[in-house]
Amino acid sequence: MRIFLASAVALLTLSGCWGPDAMCGGGEYPVKAVGSTTGGACVADGEDPPPGYVRYPEGKVPTHVGDEWDTYWDSHVLDENGRESPA
């Protein structure tokens, strides 16, 4: 069982689904703080964002630190309805 668990962790790490540069761990998705260029959190799959946070627009979700969308959101904000605007 330990060998299986170690292999599973190694596979996830190498596949990029979970690792030091991933925005969130497995079973989570990133959310953005309303009106903020830097605020964010990770929420368990199947749960709604907490108050003060919204989902990223479809197709504009950052998956890794420094990727295209992570950089994009450094200069854009979302309102409480998920509408975006330049910061």
N, CA, C and O atoms as CSV, one atom per row, in Angstrom:
chain,resi,resn,atom,element,x,y,z
A,1,MET,N,N,0.813,-1.182,0.000
A,1,MET,CA,C,0.000,0.000,0.000
A,1,MET,C,C,0.869,1.263,0.000
A,1,MET,O,O,0.551,2.223,-0.703
A,2,ARG,N,N,1.946,1.278,0.766
A,2,ARG,CA,C,2.815,2.458,0.810
A,2,ARG,C,C,3.460,2.721,-0.541
A,2,ARG,O,O,3.620,3.873,-0.943
A,3,ILE,N,N,3.830,1.658,-1.241
A,3,ILE,CA,C,4.438,1.829,-2.565
A,3,ILE,C,C,3.424,2.462,-3.508
A,3,ILE,O,O,3.771,3.359,-4.278
A,4,PHE,N,N,2.170,2.005,-3.457
A,4,PHE,CA,C,1.132,2.577,-4.304
A,4,PHE,C,C,0.955,4.056,-3.995
A,4,PHE,O,O,0.900,4.873,-4.914
A,5,LEU,N,N,0.865,4.413,-2.717
A,5,LEU,CA,C,0.673,5.797,-2.326
A,5,LEU,C,C,1.841,6.662,-2.782
A,5,LEU,O,O,1.626,7.755,-3.307
A,6,ALA,N,N,3.057,6.199,-2.595
A,6,ALA,CA,C,4.231,6.951,-3.034
A,6,ALA,C,C,4.222,7.116,-4.551
A,6,ALA,O,O,4.567,8.181,-5.064
A,7,SER,N,N,3.833,6.075,-5.261
A,7,SER,CA,C,3.772,6.157,-6.723
A,7,SER,C,C,2.710,7.145,-7.171
A,7,SER,O,O,2.924,7.901,-8.118
A,8,ALA,N,N,1.573,7.145,-6.502
A,8,ALA,CA,C,0.499,8.067,-6.852
A,8,ALA,C,C,0.930,9.508,-6.632
A,8,ALA,O,O,0.678,10.365,-7.479
A,9,VAL,N,N,1.573,9.785,-5.512
A,9,VAL,CA,C,2.049,11.141,-5.228
A,9,VAL,C,C,3.083,11.564,-6.267
A,9,VAL,O,O,3.033,12.693,-6.756
A,10,ALA,N,N,4.007,10.692,-6.608
A,10,ALA,CA,C,5.021,11.007,-7.620
A,10,ALA,C,C,4.373,11.288,-8.963
A,10,ALA,O,O,4.768,12.225,-9.657
A,11,LEU,N,N,3.380,10.487,-9.338
A,11,LEU,CA,C,2.710,10.681,-10.616
A,11,LEU,C,C,1.992,12.021,-10.659
A,11,LEU,O,O,2.084,12.742,-11.652
A,12,LEU,N,N,1.283,12.359,-9.596
A,12,LEU,CA,C,0.589,13.641,-9.567
A,12,LEU,C,C,1.558,14.802,-9.624
A,12,LEU,O,O,1.304,15.791,-10.311
A,13,THR,N,N,2.645,14.695,-8.924
A,13,THR,CA,C,3.647,15.756,-8.926
A,13,THR,C,C,4.255,15.931,-10.314
A,13,THR,O,O,4.394,17.057,-10.792
A,14,LEU,N,N,4.608,14.859,-10.942
A,14,LEU,CA,C,5.226,14.924,-12.262
A,14,LEU,C,C,4.246,15.327,-13.346
A,14,LEU,O,O,4.648,15.918,-14.349
A,15,SER,N,N,2.967,15.021,-13.168
A,15,SER,CA,C,1.983,15.342,-14.198
A,15,SER,C,C,1.560,16.806,-14.158
A,15,SER,O,O,0.886,17.271,-15.077
A,16,GLY,N,N,1.937,17.535,-13.125
A,16,GLY,CA,C,1.594,18.941,-13.032
A,16,GLY,C,C,0.234,19.197,-12.406
A,16,GLY,O,O,-0.184,20.351,-12.319
A,17,CYS,N,N,-0.462,18.173,-11.971
A,17,CYS,CA,C,-1.764,18.362,-11.343
A,17,CYS,C,C,-1.615,18.837,-9.910
A,17,CYS,O,O,-2.537,19.427,-9.346
A,18,TRP,N,N,-0.493,18.589,-9.338
A,18,TRP,CA,C,-0.271,18.963,-7.945
A,18,TRP,C,C,1.220,19.153,-7.795
A,18,TRP,O,O,1.984,18.250,-8.140
A,19,GLY,N,N,1.649,20.251,-7.312
A,19,GLY,CA,C,3.069,20.489,-7.172
A,19,GLY,C,C,3.324,21.903,-6.710
A,19,GLY,O,O,2.382,22.656,-6.462
A,20,PRO,N,N,4.585,22.273,-6.590
A,20,PRO,CA,C,4.924,23.568,-6.020
A,20,PRO,C,C,4.443,24.753,-6.832
A,20,PRO,O,O,4.230,25.826,-6.268
A,21,ASP,N,N,4.262,24.599,-8.143
A,21,ASP,CA,C,3.840,25.749,-8.922
A,21,ASP,C,C,2.357,25.723,-9.285
A,21,ASP,O,O,1.889,26.628,-9.975
A,22,ALA,N,N,1.613,24.728,-8.848
A,22,ALA,CA,C,0.177,24.664,-9.117
A,22,ALA,C,C,-0.542,25.714,-8.279
A,22,ALA,O,O,-0.163,25.964,-7.135
A,23,MET,N,N,-1.572,26.325,-8.843
A,23,MET,CA,C,-2.350,27.316,-8.106
A,23,MET,C,C,-3.040,26.673,-6.904
A,23,MET,O,O,-3.101,27.267,-5.828
A,24,CYS,N,N,-3.554,25.470,-7.086
A,24,CYS,CA,C,-4.261,24.758,-6.021
A,24,CYS,C,C,-3.887,23.287,-6.068
A,24,CYS,O,O,-3.354,22.802,-7.066
A,25,GLY,N,N,-4.165,22.593,-5.001
A,25,GLY,CA,C,-3.911,21.162,-4.949
A,25,GLY,C,C,-5.013,20.381,-5.645
A,25,GLY,O,O,-6.013,20.952,-6.080
A,26,GLY,N,N,-4.826,19.094,-5.746
A,26,GLY,CA,C,-5.834,18.233,-6.341
A,26,GLY,C,C,-7.140,18.330,-5.565
A,26,GLY,O,O,-7.136,18.391,-4.335
A,27,GLY,N,N,-8.247,18.343,-6.282
A,27,GLY,CA,C,-9.537,18.429,-5.634
A,27,GLY,C,C,-9.944,19.833,-5.249
A,27,GLY,O,O,-10.908,20.026,-4.508
A,28,GLU,N,N,-9.201,20.831,-5.757
A,28,GLU,CA,C,-9.497,22.228,-5.465
A,28,GLU,C,C,-9.464,23.043,-6.757
A,28,GLU,O,O,-8.884,22.629,-7.761
A,29,TYR,N,N,-10.102,24.212,-6.702
A,29,TYR,CA,C,-10.022,25.154,-7.825
A,29,TYR,C,C,-9.747,26.550,-7.273
A,29,TYR,O,O,-10.119,26.857,-6.140
A,30,PRO,N,N,-9.081,27.412,-8.088
A,30,PRO,CA,C,-8.758,28.758,-7.607
A,30,PRO,C,C,-9.941,29.714,-7.740
A,30,PRO,O,O,-10.734,29.613,-8.676
A,31,VAL,N,N,-10.044,30.635,-6.800
A,31,VAL,CA,C,-11.030,31.715,-6.849
A,31,VAL,C,C,-10.296,33.035,-6.614
A,31,VAL,O,O,-9.197,33.061,-6.061
A,32,LYS,N,N,-10.924,34.124,-7.045
A,32,LYS,CA,C,-10.304,35.440,-6.955
A,32,LYS,C,C,-11.078,36.316,-5.982
A,32,LYS,O,O,-12.308,36.288,-5.943
A,33,ALA,N,N,-10.339,37.094,-5.195
A,33,ALA,CA,C,-10.965,38.044,-4.275
A,33,ALA,C,C,-11.601,39.177,-5.082
A,33,ALA,O,O,-10.978,39.711,-5.999
A,34,VAL,N,N,-12.811,39.536,-4.750
A,34,VAL,CA,C,-13.525,40.600,-5.439
A,34,VAL,C,C,-12.757,41.911,-5.298
A,34,VAL,O,O,-12.366,42.303,-4.199
A,35,GLY,N,N,-12.545,42.587,-6.441
A,35,GLY,CA,C,-11.904,43.895,-6.452
A,35,GLY,C,C,-10.415,43.896,-6.173
A,35,GLY,O,O,-9.845,44.961,-5.934
A,36,SER,N,N,-9.766,42.750,-6.193
A,36,SER,CA,C,-8.346,42.660,-5.843
A,36,SER,C,C,-7.528,42.118,-7.013
A,36,SER,O,O,-7.982,41.242,-7.750
A,37,THR,N,N,-6.330,42.645,-7.170
A,37,THR,CA,C,-5.426,42.098,-8.187
A,37,THR,C,C,-4.552,40.991,-7.610
A,37,THR,O,O,-3.934,40.240,-8.365
A,38,THR,N,N,-4.490,40.880,-6.293
A,38,THR,CA,C,-3.595,39.895,-5.688
A,38,THR,C,C,-4.296,38.843,-4.838
A,38,THR,O,O,-3.718,37.786,-4.587
A,39,GLY,N,N,-5.501,39.092,-4.395
A,39,GLY,CA,C,-6.172,38.166,-3.493
A,39,GLY,C,C,-6.739,36.946,-4.196
A,39,GLY,O,O,-7.334,37.050,-5.269
A,40,GLY,N,N,-6.550,35.814,-3.591
A,40,GLY,CA,C,-7.094,34.579,-4.135
A,40,GLY,C,C,-7.108,33.493,-3.078
A,40,GLY,O,O,-6.535,33.640,-1.999
A,41,ALA,N,N,-7.770,32.410,-3.409
A,41,ALA,CA,C,-7.854,31.283,-2.492
A,41,ALA,C,C,-8.124,30.024,-3.306
A,41,ALA,O,O,-8.353,30.088,-4.514
A,42,CYS,N,N,-8.095,28.899,-2.640
A,42,CYS,CA,C,-8.438,27.623,-3.250
A,42,CYS,C,C,-9.655,27.074,-2.519
A,42,CYS,O,O,-9.741,27.124,-1.292
A,43,VAL,N,N,-10.590,26.550,-3.299
A,43,VAL,CA,C,-11.845,26.033,-2.763
A,43,VAL,C,C,-11.986,24.581,-3.196
A,43,VAL,O,O,-11.621,24.219,-4.315
A,44,ALA,N,N,-12.512,23.761,-2.312
A,44,ALA,CA,C,-12.721,22.352,-2.637
A,44,ALA,C,C,-13.702,22.220,-3.799
A,44,ALA,O,O,-14.710,22.926,-3.853
A,45,ASP,N,N,-13.402,21.315,-4.725
A,45,ASP,CA,C,-14.307,21.042,-5.837
A,45,ASP,C,C,-15.697,20.767,-5.290
A,45,ASP,O,O,-15.849,20.073,-4.285
A,46,GLY,N,N,-16.705,21.308,-5.947
A,46,GLY,CA,C,-18.082,21.091,-5.531
A,46,GLY,C,C,-18.596,22.100,-4.522
A,46,GLY,O,O,-19.790,22.119,-4.223
A,47,GLU,N,N,-17.718,22.938,-3.993
A,47,GLU,CA,C,-18.136,23.971,-3.041
A,47,GLU,C,C,-18.156,25.327,-3.724
A,47,GLU,O,O,-17.406,25.561,-4.671
A,48,ASP,N,N,-19.006,26.214,-3.248
A,48,ASP,CA,C,-19.063,27.579,-3.759
A,48,ASP,C,C,-17.940,28.403,-3.147
A,48,ASP,O,O,-17.456,28.088,-2.060
A,49,PRO,N,N,-17.518,29.472,-3.851
A,49,PRO,CA,C,-16.512,30.362,-3.266
A,49,PRO,C,C,-17.042,30.993,-1.977
A,49,PRO,O,O,-18.244,31.230,-1.853
A,50,PRO,N,N,-16.150,31.267,-1.015
A,50,PRO,CA,C,-16.582,31.937,0.215
A,50,PRO,C,C,-16.972,33.392,-0.074
A,50,PRO,O,O,-16.640,33.914,-1.138
A,51,PRO,N,N,-17.666,34.046,0.850
A,51,PRO,CA,C,-18.016,35.461,0.657
A,51,PRO,C,C,-16.770,36.287,0.355
A,51,PRO,O,O,-15.720,36.105,0.970
A,52,GLY,N,N,-16.911,37.201,-0.608
A,52,GLY,CA,C,-15.797,38.066,-0.988
A,52,GLY,C,C,-14.935,37.494,-2.092
A,52,GLY,O,O,-13.969,38.131,-2.511
A,53,TYR,N,N,-15.263,36.303,-2.573
A,53,TYR,CA,C,-14.519,35.648,-3.653
A,53,TYR,C,C,-15.481,35.214,-4.749
A,53,TYR,O,O,-16.651,34.934,-4.488
A,54,VAL,N,N,-14.976,35.159,-5.978
A,54,VAL,CA,C,-15.766,34.694,-7.119
A,54,VAL,C,C,-14.922,33.753,-7.962
A,54,VAL,O,O,-13.694,33.749,-7.885
A,55,ARG,N,N,-15.609,32.961,-8.764
A,55,ARG,CA,C,-14.914,32.082,-9.713
A,55,ARG,C,C,-14.317,32.925,-10.831
A,55,ARG,O,O,-14.855,33.971,-11.192
A,56,TYR,N,N,-13.209,32.460,-11.368
A,56,TYR,CA,C,-12.648,33.100,-12.555
A,56,TYR,C,C,-13.572,32.831,-13.732
A,56,TYR,O,O,-14.255,31.807,-13.754
A,57,PRO,N,N,-13.608,33.745,-14.731
A,57,PRO,CA,C,-14.410,33.479,-15.920
A,57,PRO,C,C,-13.905,32.224,-16.648
A,57,PRO,O,O,-12.707,31.941,-16.656
A,58,GLU,N,N,-14.816,31.495,-17.243
A,58,GLU,CA,C,-14.453,30.295,-17.983
A,58,GLU,C,C,-13.409,30.637,-19.045
A,58,GLU,O,O,-13.542,31.625,-19.766
A,59,GLY,N,N,-12.390,29.823,-19.127
A,59,GLY,CA,C,-11.315,30.025,-20.094
A,59,GLY,C,C,-10.226,30.974,-19.638
A,59,GLY,O,O,-9.237,31.161,-20.348
A,60,LYS,N,N,-10.385,31.582,-18.461
A,60,LYS,CA,C,-9.406,32.539,-17.949
A,60,LYS,C,C,-8.950,32.157,-16.544
A,60,LYS,O,O,-8.628,33.018,-15.726
A,61,VAL,N,N,-8.929,30.865,-16.281
A,61,VAL,CA,C,-8.574,30.362,-14.954
A,61,VAL,C,C,-7.084,30.051,-14.894
A,61,VAL,O,O,-6.603,29.232,-15.676
A,62,PRO,N,N,-6.340,30.682,-13.983
A,62,PRO,CA,C,-4.926,30.340,-13.843
A,62,PRO,C,C,-4.774,28.937,-13.250
A,62,PRO,O,O,-5.515,28.552,-12.346
A,63,THR,N,N,-3.818,28.190,-13.764
A,63,THR,CA,C,-3.592,26.846,-13.223
A,63,THR,C,C,-2.231,26.724,-12.544
A,63,THR,O,O,-2.056,25.906,-11.640
A,64,HIS,N,N,-1.266,27.536,-12.980
A,64,HIS,CA,C,0.082,27.500,-12.400
A,64,HIS,C,C,0.571,28.918,-12.134
A,64,HIS,O,O,0.234,29.846,-12.869
A,65,VAL,N,N,1.350,29.079,-11.102
A,65,VAL,CA,C,1.932,30.378,-10.762
A,65,VAL,C,C,2.747,30.877,-11.956
A,65,VAL,O,O,3.612,30.169,-12.472
A,66,GLY,N,N,2.457,32.104,-12.382
A,66,GLY,CA,C,3.189,32.717,-13.479
A,66,GLY,C,C,2.678,32.370,-14.861
A,66,GLY,O,O,3.255,32.820,-15.851
A,67,ASP,N,N,1.602,31.575,-14.966
A,67,ASP,CA,C,1.095,31.258,-16.305
A,67,ASP,C,C,0.379,32.477,-16.896
A,67,ASP,O,O,0.260,33.512,-16.240
A,68,GLU,N,N,-0.090,32.348,-18.128
A,68,GLU,CA,C,-0.712,33.466,-18.847
A,68,GLU,C,C,-1.831,34.126,-18.035
A,68,GLU,O,O,-1.879,35.352,-17.941
A,69,TRP,N,N,-2.715,33.342,-17.459
A,69,TRP,CA,C,-3.855,33.911,-16.731
A,69,TRP,C,C,-3.470,34.426,-15.354
A,69,TRP,O,O,-4.067,35.394,-14.881
A,70,ASP,N,N,-2.509,33.822,-14.705
A,70,ASP,CA,C,-2.029,34.341,-13.427
A,70,ASP,C,C,-1.472,35.750,-13.637
A,70,ASP,O,O,-1.748,36.655,-12.850
A,71,THR,N,N,-0.705,35.925,-14.679
A,71,THR,CA,C,-0.135,37.233,-15.009
A,71,THR,C,C,-1.226,38.226,-15.408
A,71,THR,O,O,-1.196,39.387,-15.000
A,72,TYR,N,N,-2.177,37.769,-16.195
A,72,TYR,CA,C,-3.281,38.620,-16.652
A,72,TYR,C,C,-4.035,39.226,-15.463
A,72,TYR,O,O,-4.350,40.416,-15.464
A,73,TRP,N,N,-4.320,38.404,-14.455
A,73,TRP,CA,C,-5.111,38.866,-13.320
A,73,TRP,C,C,-4.339,39.793,-12.391
A,73,TRP,O,O,-4.918,40.333,-11.448
A,74,ASP,N,N,-3.042,39.992,-12.635
A,74,ASP,CA,C,-2.278,40.987,-11.877
A,74,ASP,C,C,-2.735,42.408,-12.218
A,74,ASP,O,O,-2.492,43.339,-11.450
A,75,SER,N,N,-3.398,42.578,-13.372
A,75,SER,CA,C,-3.819,43.916,-13.788
A,75,SER,C,C,-5.323,44.002,-14.078
A,75,SER,O,O,-5.785,44.973,-14.677
A,76,HIS,N,N,-6.076,42.996,-13.656
A,76,HIS,CA,C,-7.526,42.996,-13.847
A,76,HIS,C,C,-8.214,42.552,-12.559
A,76,HIS,O,O,-7.661,41.779,-11.776
A,77,VAL,N,N,-9.420,43.051,-12.356
A,77,VAL,CA,C,-10.195,42.681,-11.172
A,77,VAL,C,C,-11.545,42.112,-11.602
A,77,VAL,O,O,-11.985,42.298,-12.737
A,78,LEU,N,N,-12.182,41.423,-10.676
A,78,LEU,CA,C,-13.529,40.914,-10.875
A,78,LEU,C,C,-14.450,41.547,-9.846
A,78,LEU,O,O,-14.062,41.743,-8.694
A,79,ASP,N,N,-15.697,41.873,-10.272
A,79,ASP,CA,C,-16.660,42.375,-9.305
A,79,ASP,C,C,-17.417,41.201,-8.686
A,79,ASP,O,O,-17.139,40.044,-9.001
A,80,GLU,N,N,-18.361,41.494,-7.819
A,80,GLU,CA,C,-19.076,40.443,-7.100
A,80,GLU,C,C,-19.925,39.561,-8.010
A,80,GLU,O,O,-20.394,38.503,-7.589
A,81,ASN,N,N,-20.128,39.996,-9.269
A,81,ASN,CA,C,-20.877,39.190,-10.242
A,81,ASN,C,C,-19.966,38.480,-11.229
A,81,ASN,O,O,-20.436,37.835,-12.166
A,82,GLY,N,N,-18.654,38.602,-11.015
A,82,GLY,CA,C,-17.699,37.942,-11.898
A,82,GLY,C,C,-17.380,38.710,-13.170
A,82,GLY,O,O,-16.754,38.168,-14.081
A,83,ARG,N,N,-17.807,39.972,-13.240
A,83,ARG,CA,C,-17.483,40.789,-14.406
A,83,ARG,C,C,-16.090,41.379,-14.218
A,83,ARG,O,O,-15.742,41.852,-13.136
A,84,GLU,N,N,-15.311,41.345,-15.274
A,84,GLU,CA,C,-13.926,41.826,-15.166
A,84,GLU,C,C,-13.772,43.236,-15.686
A,84,GLU,O,O,-14.544,43.709,-16.521
A,85,SER,N,N,-12.733,43.904,-15.159
A,85,SER,CA,C,-12.354,45.228,-15.629
A,85,SER,C,C,-10.878,45.430,-15.307
A,85,SER,O,O,-10.334,44.783,-14.413
A,86,PRO,N,N,-10.227,46.346,-16.053
A,86,PRO,CA,C,-8.829,46.650,-15.741
A,86,PRO,C,C,-8.733,47.238,-14.346
A,86,PRO,O,O,-9.652,47.912,-13.881
A,87,ALA,N,N,-7.621,46.980,-13.685
A,87,ALA,CA,C,-7.424,47.493,-12.319
A,87,ALA,C,C,-7.119,48.976,-12.345
A,87,ALA,O,O,-6.923,49.584,-11.293
